[in-house]
Amino acid sequence: MRGSALPLKMIGGDVADTPFRRVRMSDDMWGRFGEAVANAEPELDRSKVLREFVRWYIGETDDLPRRPAPKNGDTDTR
């Protein structure tokens, strides 16, 4: 599906058959990431957003995950 947006239902894929992966980051960053995901896409979770980002990073899609509006009121959500 290179170059095309994935429907939200496909972003997570079937993860039941995939191995668990560890990601290292501070508790503060992980918490803020969770809050940002909940604010941007309530039906998603951190894992699904990370997979969406990885798909963009490796070239499966040209669409980056949507980023929530910053708390300071700035509307730039690139």
FENLINDA-V359952 format. One record per residue. N is the residue number from 1. RES is the residue in three letters. PSI is psi in degrees with one decimal (none if undefined). Layout:
# FENLINDA-V359952
n=N res=RES psi=PSI
n=N res=RES psi=PSI
This chain:
# FENLINDA-V359952
n=1 res=MET psi=30.4
n=2 res=ARG psi=130.1
n=3 res=GLY psi=1.6
n=4 res=SER psi=149.3
n=5 res=ALA psi=142.1
n=6 res=LEU psi=136.8
n=7 res=PRO psi=149.6
n=8 res=LEU psi=-35.4
n=9 res=LYS psi=-24.7
n=10 res=MET psi=-13.9
n=11 res=ILE psi=-44.1
n=12 res=GLY psi=-29.2
n=13 res=GLY psi=-171.3
n=14 res=ASP psi=96.9
n=15 res=VAL psi=-2.4
n=16 res=ALA psi=-29.9
n=17 res=ASP psi=9.2
n=18 res=THR psi=147.3
n=19 res=PRO psi=155.1
n=20 res=PHE psi=136.0
n=21 res=ARG psi=144.3
n=22 res=ARG psi=141.4
n=23 res=VAL psi=128.3
n=24 res=ARG psi=126.6
n=25 res=MET psi=163.8
n=26 res=SER psi=155.6
n=27 res=ASP psi=-39.1
n=28 res=ASP psi=-47.5
n=29 res=MET psi=-42.9
n=30 res=TRP psi=-41.0
n=31 res=GLY psi=-45.1
n=32 res=ARG psi=-35.7
n=33 res=PHE psi=-44.3
n=34 res=GLY psi=-43.3
n=35 res=GLU psi=-43.2
n=36 res=ALA psi=-42.1
n=37 res=VAL psi=-45.6
n=38 res=ALA psi=-36.5
n=39 res=ASN psi=-34.0
n=40 res=ALA psi=-46.1
n=41 res=GLU psi=84.7
n=42 res=PRO psi=-26.3
n=43 res=GLU psi=-6.3
n=44 res=LEU psi=173.3
n=45 res=ASP psi=175.1
n=46 res=ARG psi=-42.1
n=47 res=SER psi=-42.7
n=48 res=LYS psi=-39.5
n=49 res=VAL psi=-40.5
n=50 res=LEU psi=-42.8
n=51 res=ARG psi=-39.3
n=52 res=GLU psi=-43.0
n=53 res=PHE psi=-43.4
n=54 res=VAL psi=-40.1
n=55 res=ARG psi=-41.4
n=56 res=TRP psi=-45.9
n=57 res=TYR psi=-38.2
n=58 res=ILE psi=1.0
n=59 res=GLY psi=14.1
n=60 res=GLU psi=-24.4
n=61 res=THR psi=157.3
n=62 res=ASP psi=0.5
n=63 res=ASP psi=119.0
n=64 res=LEU psi=153.6
n=65 res=PRO psi=147.2
n=66 res=ARG psi=133.1
n=67 res=ARG psi=139.2
n=68 res=PRO psi=157.5
n=69 res=ALA psi=138.4
n=70 res=PRO psi=151.5
n=71 res=LYS psi=-22.3
n=72 res=ASN psi=3.7
n=73 res=GLY psi=-8.6
n=74 res=ASP psi=137.8
n=75 res=THR psi=4.5
n=76 res=ASP psi=110.5
n=77 res=THR psi=29.3
n=78 res=ARG psi=none
